[in-house]
Amino acid sequence: MGSTGGLLNRINERYGSLSKGQRLLAAYITDNYDKAVFLTAARLGQTVGVSESTVVRFAAHLGYKGYPEFQRALEELVRSKLHAAHRMEDTYGRIAQSEILETVLKSDMERIRHTLEHIDEQAFEQAVEMILKARHIYVLGVRSCSALAEFLVFYLNLMFDNVRLIHTSSSSELLEQMVRISKEDVMIGISFPRYSLRTLKAMELANSRSAGVITLTDSVHSPMNLYSSCNLIAKSDMSSIVDSLVAPLSLINALIMAVCMRRQKDVVENLELLEQVWEDYQVYGNDEIDYIDDSVKLRYAGEKNRAYGNDEIDTMDDSVKFRYAGRDNQACENN
C-alpha cells in the first residue's frame, strides 16, 4: 500500500480518470478520512450520496484488491495524520534551533519559486478577466484558508463594491449566502489539503448556476478543480504542524495587482475617497480630537492643578499649614 499518505497520492494520481461520483468520494475522504475510516462501503456511499457499488469500484480504481484493503489504507492515513508532532520531529528534529529561521524561510522561497515556474499564465489572465467582468464576486476559504480569503476580499473591496466574503459558520448558512449567485457572477474558492468539502459544495452550487468558478489550490489533481473553470495552482504542503500558505498568498498578491492595474482610475478614486473618510473620521493618528502634543497637554494639566490646587481658600503653603497644625497639636497636648 506504499508509504504513509499513499492513499492521497493514489487519489491525486488517478483523479483525472475518476467518474463524477468517485470524485465526490475522493473529496469527502480527503476532507474527512478520520470519519470515513469507521464507515462500511454502504455507509460511506450513503454519506456521500453514491451507491455502494460506486464505493467498491472507487477502491478498485485506486488499485486496492477490495474495500477491506482500502480501509486499511485509510487507517494508515489516519495514523500518519494524527501524529503531527512526529511529522514535525521528522522534518525539523535534526535541525539546530539556530537554523530554524533560515530553514523555514528558504523552504517558503522554494515554494514560491516552484509556483512561479509552473503557474498557468493563461489561467491567471483568465481569472483577472473573470473578476473584472463579474457582477458579484464571491470569495470562500475555510479553516487556515479563511485568512487568505479575508486578505483577498480586503483588497478587492478597495476596487469594487460588489465583493462578498462567504462566512462559514455552517454548511447550510454558507449555501444560503450564495442563493442568488448567477451566470453574471464569479466565485473564488480557496482550499488546500486537507481539502474542504464545504468549499467544494459551494463551488458545485456556483457551477450549477453557470457562474464563473475560480479555484486556488495546490494541484491539477485537487478535487477543488472538479467544478472550476479556471484553476490557479500554488505550491503548498504541511512539512510540520503548520500549513505553508506563503506561495498561495504571493499568488493572491499578484492577482490583486493585476486587477488593480486594469482598474487604476477606479482604484485611485476609491483611495482618494477613503483618504478623505480616514481624515474626516480620524481613523489614523494619536491625537485626533485636538492634535495637541501629549507633552503640551501634560504641562497644561499641571498648570491647571497649580492654579486650582489644595489651597484655594487661604493659599497657604502646605509646609506652613503643617507647622501651624503642629503648634495646635502641641498646645492641646500641653493642656
C-alpha positions in Angstrom: 0.0 0.0 0.0 3.0 2.3 0.0 4.2 4.8 2.5 2.1 6.9 4.8 -0.1 9.2 2.8 -0.2 6.6 -0.1 -3.9 6.8 -0.3 -3.9 10.5 -1.0 -1.1 10.1 -3.5 -3.2 7.5 -5.4 -6.2 9.8 -5.4 -4.2 12.6 -6.8 -2.5 10.4 -9.5 -5.8 8.9 -10.7 -8.1 11.9 -10.1 -8.4 12.8 -13.8 -9.8 9.3 -14.6 -12.4 9.3 -11.8 -16.1 9.5 -12.5 -18.2 12.3 -11.0 -19.4 10.0 -8.2 -15.9 8.8 -7.5 -14.6 12.4 -7.4 -17.2 13.1 -4.7 -15.9 10.2 -2.8 -12.3 11.5 -3.2 -13.3 14.9 -1.9 -15.1 13.5 1.1 -12.3 11.1 2.0 -9.6 13.8 1.6 -11.5 16.1 3.9 -13.0 13.5 6.3 -10.7 10.5 6.3 -10.8 10.4 10.1 -14.6 9.7 9.8 -14.5 7.6 6.7 -12.2 5.1 8.3 -15.1 3.9 10.5 -17.7 3.6 7.7 -18.7 0.5 5.8 -18.8 0.7 2.0 -22.6 1.1 2.2 -22.5 3.7 4.9 -19.7 5.7 3.1 -21.8 5.7 -0.1 -24.9 6.8 1.8 -22.9 9.7 3.4 -21.5 10.9 0.1 -24.6 10.3 -1.9 -23.4 7.5 -4.2 -24.1 3.8 -4.4 -22.2 1.1 -2.5 -21.0 -0.3 -5.8 -19.5 3.1 -6.7 -17.5 2.9 -3.5 -16.3 -0.6 -4.2 -15.3 0.5 -7.8 -13.6 3.5 -6.4 -11.4 1.4 -4.2 -10.6 -0.9 -7.1 -9.8 2.0 -9.3 -7.2 3.2 -6.8 -5.5 -0.2 -7.0 -6.9 -1.9 -3.9 -8.0 -5.5 -4.0 -11.2 -4.7 -2.2 -12.8 -2.4 0.3 -11.1 -4.0 3.4 -7.7 -3.2 1.9 -8.9 0.3 1.1 -10.0 0.7 4.8 -6.5 -0.4 5.9 -5.1 2.3 3.8 -7.4 4.8 5.5 -6.3 3.6 8.9 -2.7 4.1 7.8 -3.5 7.6 6.6 -5.2 8.4 9.9 -2.3 7.3 11.9 0.1 9.4 9.8 -2.0 12.5 10.1 -2.8 12.2 13.8 0.9 12.2 14.7 1.7 15.8 13.6 4.3 16.1 16.4 6.1 13.1 14.9 6.0 14.7 11.5 7.5 17.8 12.9 10.2 15.8 14.5 11.0 14.0 11.2 11.2 17.4 9.4 12.9 19.6 11.9 14.0 17.3 14.7 17.6 17.1 13.4 17.9 20.9 12.7 19.5 23.1 15.3 17.4 25.7 16.9 19.6 28.4 15.4 18.9 27.1 11.9 15.0 27.0 12.1 14.5 30.6 10.8 16.7 30.1 7.7 15.3 26.6 7.0 11.7 27.6 7.1 12.2 30.8 5.1 14.2 29.0 2.4 11.5 26.3 2.2 8.9 29.0 1.6 11.2 30.7 -1.0 11.4 27.3 -2.8 7.6 27.0 -2.8 7.2 30.5 -4.4 9.9 29.6 -7.0 8.0 26.3 -7.8 4.7 28.2 -8.1 6.2 30.8 -10.5 7.8 28.1 -12.7 4.6 26.1 -13.0 1.8 28.7 -13.0 -0.5 28.7 -15.9 -0.3 32.3 -17.1 -3.3 31.9 -19.4 -5.4 30.7 -16.4 -4.1 33.7 -14.4 -5.1 36.2 -17.1 -8.5 34.4 -17.4 -9.0 34.8 -13.6 -8.3 38.6 -13.9 -10.9 38.9 -16.7 -13.5 37.0 -14.9 -13.1 39.2 -11.8 -13.3 42.4 -13.8 -16.4 41.3 -15.6 -18.3 39.9 -12.7 -21.5 41.4 -11.3 -20.7 40.0 -7.9 -17.5 38.4 -6.6 -18.0 35.7 -4.0 -14.9 34.5 -2.1 -14.7 31.5 0.2 -11.9 29.9 2.3 -12.3 27.8 5.4 -10.0 26.9 8.3 -6.5 28.1 7.6 -7.6 29.3 4.1 -10.0 31.8 5.7 -7.1 34.1 6.3 -6.3 34.1 2.5 -10.0 34.7 1.7 -10.2 37.7 4.0 -6.9 39.1 2.7 -8.2 38.9 -0.9 -11.6 40.4 0.0 -10.0 43.3 1.9 -8.1 44.5 -1.2 -10.8 43.7 -3.7 -13.1 45.9 -1.7 -10.8 48.8 -2.4 -11.5 48.3 -6.1 -15.1 47.0 -6.2 -18.3 47.5 -4.3 -19.6 44.0 -5.3 -17.4 41.7 -3.2 -18.8 39.2 -0.8 -16.9 37.2 1.7 -18.8 34.0 2.4 -18.9 33.2 6.1 -18.6 29.6 7.1 -20.5 29.2 10.4 -22.3 26.2 8.9 -22.7 24.4 5.6 -26.4 25.4 5.2 -25.7 29.1 6.0 -22.8 29.1 3.6 -25.0 28.0 0.7 -27.8 30.4 1.8 -25.4 33.3 1.3 -25.0 32.2 -2.4 -28.6 31.6 -3.1 -28.7 34.5 -5.7 -25.5 33.6 -7.5 -25.9 33.6 -11.3 -24.0 33.3 -14.6 -23.1 37.0 -14.3 -21.1 36.3 -11.1 -17.9 34.7 -10.2 -16.8 32.6 -7.2 -13.3 32.2 -5.9 -12.8 29.1 -3.9 -9.6 28.7 -1.9 -8.7 25.2 -0.5 -5.6 23.3 0.2 -5.0 19.9 1.9 -6.9 18.9 3.8 -9.4 20.0 1.2 -12.7 21.4 2.4 -15.9 19.6 1.4 -17.9 22.8 2.3 -15.8 24.8 -0.2 -16.4 22.0 -2.8 -20.1 22.1 -2.3 -20.2 25.9 -2.6 -18.3 25.6 -5.9 -20.7 23.0 -7.1 -23.6 25.3 -6.4 -21.9 28.2 -8.3 -21.2 25.9 -11.2 -24.8 24.7 -11.3 -25.9 28.3 -11.7 -23.4 28.8 -14.6 -21.4 31.3 -12.5 -17.7 31.6 -13.2 -15.7 29.5 -10.8 -12.0 30.2 -9.9 -10.1 27.8 -7.7 -6.9 28.4 -5.8 -5.4 25.1 -4.8 -2.2 23.1 -4.8 -2.5 20.6 -7.6 -4.1 20.0 -11.0 -5.4 16.8 -9.4 -7.1 18.6 -6.5 -10.8 17.8 -6.1 -11.3 21.5 -5.9 -10.9 21.6 -9.7 -14.0 19.4 -10.2 -16.4 22.4 -10.7 -13.9 25.2 -11.6 -13.5 26.8 -15.0 -10.2 28.5 -14.0 -7.5 26.8 -11.9 -4.7 28.7 -10.1 -2.1 26.3 -8.7 0.2 27.3 -5.9 2.7 25.1 -4.1 1.7 24.3 -0.5 2.5 21.4 1.8 2.4 20.6 5.5 6.0 19.8 6.5 5.3 20.2 10.2 2.1 21.2 12.1 1.8 24.4 10.0 0.3 24.7 6.6 2.6 26.7 4.4 0.4 29.2 2.6 3.2 31.6 1.6 3.1 30.8 -2.1 -0.7 31.0 -2.3 -0.6 34.4 -0.6 2.0 35.6 -3.1 -0.2 34.4 -6.0 -3.1 36.3 -4.4 -0.9 39.4 -4.2 -0.1 39.0 -8.0 -3.8 38.6 -8.7 -4.7 41.7 -6.8 -2.0 43.8 -8.5 -3.1 42.5 -12.0 -6.7 43.5 -11.3 -5.6 46.8 -9.8 -3.5 47.7 -12.9 -6.6 47.2 -15.1 -8.7 49.4 -12.8 -6.2 52.2 -12.0 -8.6 55.1 -12.4 -11.2 53.5 -10.2 -8.6 52.5 -7.6 -7.2 56.0 -7.4 -10.7 57.5 -7.0 -11.6 55.0 -4.3 -8.4 55.6 -2.4 -9.0 59.3 -2.5 -12.5 58.8 -1.1 -11.0 56.5 1.6 -8.3 59.1 2.5 -11.0 61.7 3.0 -13.0 59.4 5.2 -9.9 58.5 7.2 -9.2 62.1 7.7 -12.7 63.2 8.5 -13.3 60.5 11.0 -9.8 60.4 12.4 -9.2 56.8 11.6 -5.4 57.1 11.9 -3.3 59.2 14.3 -2.8 59.6 18.0 -4.5 62.9 18.9 -7.4 63.1 16.5 -9.5 65.3 18.8 -7.3 68.4 19.3 -3.9 67.4 17.8 -2.2 68.9 20.8 1.2 67.3 21.6 1.0 65.0 24.6 3.7 66.8 26.4 1.9 70.2 25.9 -1.3 68.7 27.3 0.5 67.3 30.4 2.2 70.7 31.1 -1.2 72.4 30.6 -2.8 70.0 33.0 0.0 70.7 35.6 -0.6 74.4 35.4 -4.4 73.9 35.9 -3.6 71.8 39.0 -1.4 74.5 40.4 -3.9 77.2 39.7 -6.8 75.2 41.3 -4.9 73.2 43.9 -5.4 72.3 47.5 -5.2 75.9 48.9 -8.0 77.7 47.1 -9.3 79.4 50.3 -6.2 80.6 52.1 -3.4 79.9 49.5 -1.2 79.0 52.5 1.8 76.9 51.7 1.4 73.2 52.8 4.6 73.4 55.0 3.2 76.4 56.8 -0.1 74.7 57.4 1.7 71.6 58.7 3.8 73.8 61.1 0.7 75.6 62.2 -1.2 72.4 62.7 1.8 71.1 64.7 1.7 74.0 67.1 -2.1 73.4 67.7 -1.4 69.8 68.5 1.4 70.7 70.9 -0.9 73.3 72.6 -3.6 70.7 73.0 -1.2 68.2 74.5 0.2 70.6 77.0 -3.2 71.3 78.3 
